[in-house]
Amino acid sequence: MYLEHLSLTDFRSYAQVDLKLGPGVTVLVGSNGIGKTNLMEAIGYLATLSSHRVSTDAPLLRFGTERALIRAKLVRGEQSTVVELEINAGRANRGRINRGNPVRARDILGICHMVLFAPEDLALVKGDPSNRRRFLDELLVSLMPMHAATRSDYDRVLKQRNALLKSARTGKFTAGHEATLDVWDQHMARAGAELLHARLELVERLRPHLKSAYAQLTDGTKEAGAVYRSTIQGVLDDDGGPAERLDEGSDGVEELRLLSVEQLTERYIQAFAASRRKELERGISLVGPHRDELELVLGHAPAKGYASHGETWSMCLSLRLASYYVMLDDTRTGGSAPILILDDVFAELDVQRRRKLAAIVAGAEQVLVTAAVDADIPDELAGRRVKVVPGGIDGEG
């Protein structure tokens, strides 16, 4: 898959901009703060319905406007698709496919496949568990868009359940609320089981690619791995920290992976019952995928807190490359190769990592790179140059 044309209206700093693209490598060069990342962010938002920079839609709208529009023409083989996404202030976003009738925004998920590398990726290792959960869920939805509904259902039930638990702390919890909580437990157990089951399968697919990618980027003296730690195992404490250590591939993780959605649902119901007293005291849900952790391992130690700055960058890049390889695996069963976006990444890397990363991604169907200066781009990524200027594009450099 490649992006042939991108058009933005009132998105971030752009009143209107049109960018023509093609297969192979395209490097967008321009001073920092000029708007290069805004272009890449728009592509990422079209693919995932979320930004890698902000958690809400408001900053995506050009100041003083009520609506932003992203329009893209995507080519896959002999077929082209025009996708539009309208981002609205104060009301639901809407999509449109091949200029048809408006659809829900999430109905366009799965059309644009991309993997985005950015300086913000350091949070995948250094940040809190929510960053790693988000990484998993965004990849999950890219591979199987139906899981957008799974995640949405879980979030809705979690919100309702937390509201009930919070009422217990304010003294408004009655026997009737207790019965209602039992009902929400059933709903949350089912939604949580579906999400957990999907995440565990995805981690199993990611792990060999993560190991391979890290070896490609480094001298291979340490091995990269990942362990999914679930609250259902009792390996996380009430604050989300590790209550006990499990070795990668331990019976606890493997046992969960082999359970069906129905069996995981029953496990959650049991876990909710066991945690009921603590949850009523705290006023929050202590068990569920919303509190799980994807622990990244380097050698025999957790990457967080133990990895050097260079190792942290290599782990982040390896996670994104693992995502790319998983998507490539998926192309063999009818998917499409993702667009690779490297947004201001090379300026953060030493010369050795620049060259290794460039050599790995150079053969992708489409690679979009942003840089402040040409000198940041390794020779391995020779390709078309586009100059980005305030408010628009100044053609090829």
N, C-alpha and C positions, 0 to 999 in steps of 0.2 A: 504494500500500500504506500502511496505517496500523496502529499498535499500539493495540488496544482495551483490553487488560488485561495488567498485569504483576504477577506474584507472585514474591516471593523468600523463601526459607527458609534461614536460617543463611548468608546471603551477606554478607560483609564485616561491617558493623555491625548488620545487621538479623537478628533472630531470626525475625521474620515481618513482611512488609509487603505490602499490596495497593494497586495504583495503577490507577485507571480513567482511560482516556484516550480521545481521539477525534480526528477530522480537524482540520486547521487548526493554530493556534499554541497551545501550552500552555507557560506559564512556571512553573518550579518555583523558589520563592523561599525562602531560608533562610540563616542565618548560615554562615560558612565553617566547615568541619569537621563539619557536621551530618549529612552523608550524601547530599547531592544527587548528587555525582559517582558514588557507589556505584550509584545507580539507572541512570545513563547507562552506566556501565561494564558492567553486567549485560546491557543491550540490545546493546552492542557485542560482548560475549563471545558472546552467542547468535548473532550474525551472522557472526563471524569465528573463533570458538574461540580468541581471544587477547585480552589486555587491553592498553589503550593506556597503562597505568600501571606494570605489573609484567611480568616475563618468565616467571614460574612461577605455578602455580595455588595454591600454599599460602596466600598472603595473601588469597585470595578467600574462604576458609572462615572463618566466624566463629570466633574463638579458642576452642579447646577442643572443637571439633566435628570430625567425620570426613567430613562430606558437606554440600554446599550444593546447593540446587535453584533453578533459574530456570524459570518457567513463563510463557508468553506466548500471548495470543490475537491473531493477525494477520488483518487483513481486506484482501482484494484483490478489488475489484469486488463480486460477489455471493457470493464464497467466503470462508469463514473457516477458519483452521487453528490448532490448538493445538499448540504445540511446547514440549517439556520437555527440559531439560538437567541431568543430575546430575553434579556435579563431586565426584570422590572423592579422598580422601587415600590415596596408596599403590597405587591401581589405576586401570584405565582409566575414563575418563568415558563416560557412556552417554546416548543421546538417546531420545526417544519422540515420535512424531507422531500426533496425534489419538487419544491414549491407547492406541495399539497396542502391539505387543511392543517391548521394548528394541532399539535399533539402535546401531551405532557412532556416536560423537559426530560424526564427519565426514559422516555420512549426512544430517544436518540442514542442512548448508551449502547456501546458495542459497534457503532458505525466507524468512529475514529479511534484507531488504536495507536497509542504512543507511549514511549517511556521517556521521562524527563529527568535529566541530571541537573542539579542546581546546588549552590552553596548551602541552601537551607537543609540539604540532605544530612548535614552533620547531626541534626536532631534525631535522625534514625538511630544513631548510636548514643549520643550524649544526652538526648532528651528523655522525657518521661515515657512510660509505656503507651500512652495514647498515640504517640507518633508512629510506633511500630504497629499498633492495631490498625491505624488508618492506612498504613502502607499495605498491609494484608488485604484490607477490605476494598481498597481502590483497585488492586490487582485482581481480586476476586470478581468484582463487578465488570472489569474490563474483559475478563475471560468468559464470564457467565452473567450477562446483564440482569437475569432474573433475580440475582442476589441483592440487587438494589432494593427490591421489595422486601426481601428477608431482613435486611438491615433496618429499613424503615419501620417494619412491623415490630421488630425488637425494641427500637428506640421509643416507639409509641407506648408499648406495654410497660417498658421500664419507667417512663415518665409517670404513668398512672400508678404504678406500684409504689414508686418513691413518694408520691403525693399522699398515699394512704399511710405509709410508714412515718412520714413526717407528721401526720395528724396525731399519731400516737405520742409524739414528744410534746405536743401542745395540749394534751389531755382531752382531745376530742375523739379518741379512738374507742369505739363501742363493740359490742358483740356482733352487731351487724357489719361493722367494718372488717371484723375478723373473717366472717364468711365471704365477704367481697375479696379480701386478700387471698383466700384460698382459690378463688376463681382466677385472679390475676396470676397466681403461681402457676396454674395450669397453662395459661396462655404464654407466660414468659418462659416456662420450661420448654415448650414446643419450639418457640421462636429461637430461643437460645441454643437448643440442640441442633437446629438446622444450621445456624451460623457457626457453631463450634465444629460441627461435622465438616463443613465446607472449608473452614480455616485449617483444620488438621490435614485434610487431603492436600491443600495448597502448600503447606509447609513441607510436606513429604516430597512434593514435586520440586520445590525450591532448593532444598538442601544440597543435592548433588551439584546443581548449577552454581550455588553460592561457593561451595568448596572449589570447584573448577575455576570460577572467575577470579577468586582471590589468589589462587596459584598462578594464574596468567598475569596478574598485576604486580606480583611480588616475587621475591626470590624463593618462595616456597618453603621457608623454614618453619612457618606456622600454618596450621590448618584452620579454616573458618567453618563454623557450624552454627546451627540455630536449634533451640529447644522451645517448644510451645509449653507454657506453664499455665494451667487452668485452675481457677478457684474450685472447680469441682473435684480436683485431686487433693485439696487441702495443703497444697505446697506454697500458697501465698497467704500472708497474714491479712488481718482486717484492713490494713493500710496499703495493701498491694505489694508489700515487700516479701522476699522469700522466707517462708517459715521453715523450710528445710531444703536441702540440695538434692537434686536428682541428676544422675549422669545422662548425657545425651543418649537417646535410644533406650532409656530405662524402661522397665516393665510398666511403670505408671503411664508414660506417654504412649507407649505402644498399645497398651490395653485400651486407652481411650480411642485411639485411631481405629481400632478394630470393632468398636461398638457401632450399632446402627443408630439412626436418628431416634427411633422409638426407645432404645435402651438408654441413650443419652438423656432423653426427656425424663425417664424414670429416675435417673441419677440426679438430675436437677431438682425434681420434686423432693427427693430425699434430702438433698443438700439444703433446700429452702427450709424444710421442717427443722433440720438440725441448727440452722442459723437464725431461726425466728426470734428468739429472745434477744440476741445481739442486734439484729436489724431493727427491732422495735426500740431498743435503747438508743441506737445511733440515728435512727430515722432515715436510713438509706439502704439500698440493696447491696449486700456484701458479696453475693455470689452471682456469677454470670460472665458472659464474654466481654462485657464492658469493663471488667477489672482484670482480665487475663493479661499475660505478658508473653512476648516473643523475645526470649533471651538470646542474644548474639554472643557466640563463644569464639575466642581466638586462642588457639593452643588449648590449654587446660583452664583458662580463666575467662570470666565474662569480659567482653570487649569494653563495656561501659566501666570507666574508672581505672582500667588496666592498660588499654591500648594507647600507644603513643599517638601524636597528632597525625603522622603519616599512616600509621596502621588504621586509625579511625577513618581517614579518607578512603583508604583502600577497601575497608569493610563497606562503607557507604556505596562506593562505586560498584562493588561486587554485588550488593543487593539489587541495584538497578540493572546490572548486567544479567543477574539471575532472572529478573522479571522478563527481560528481553528474550532470554533463551526459553523460558517457559512459554512465552507467546509464540516463539518460533516453533516449538514443539506442537503447539495448538494449530499451526497452519497446516500441518499434515492431516488434520481431521476437519479441514474446512475453514480455518481461521484466516487471518491475514497478518503478514509481517508488520510490526509496528514501526511508526516513525520514531527516529531517535532524535532527541533534543538535548543538546549540551549547552546550558545557559550559564555563561561566565564561569565555567568549571576549570578551564585550563589555567587561568590566572592563579588559581588556588593550589595548583599541583607543582611538584618539582619536575625537572626535565625528564627524569626516568619514567615517572608515572604518566606524564603527558604522552610520551612516545608509545608506551605500552597500551594506554587507553585508545589512542588514535589508531593504532594498528588493529585493535580488536574491532572497532566500530566502522572503520573505513569502508568495509564491504557491504554495509547495510543498504537496503533499497533507497532510503532517504535519511540523510543526516543533516540536521539544522544546528548550526553552532553560532553562538554570540560571543563577541570579544571586543574589548576596548581598543586594542591595537592588533595589527596583523602579526606582530612578533609573538603573540601568545599562542598562535595556532601552529601546531607541529606540521612539518612538511608532508607527513602521511595523509593529512586532510586537505590536500590541494583541491580546490574546487571553485565554483562560482563565488564571487565576492559581491555583496550588496551593501551599500553605504546607507546607514540610518542617520537621518538628520532630524532636528526638532520638528515634530508634527508630521513626519512622513518618511518617504524613501527617496533617495537620490540616484537610483539606478545601480548599475554594476560598477564596482571599483576596479 
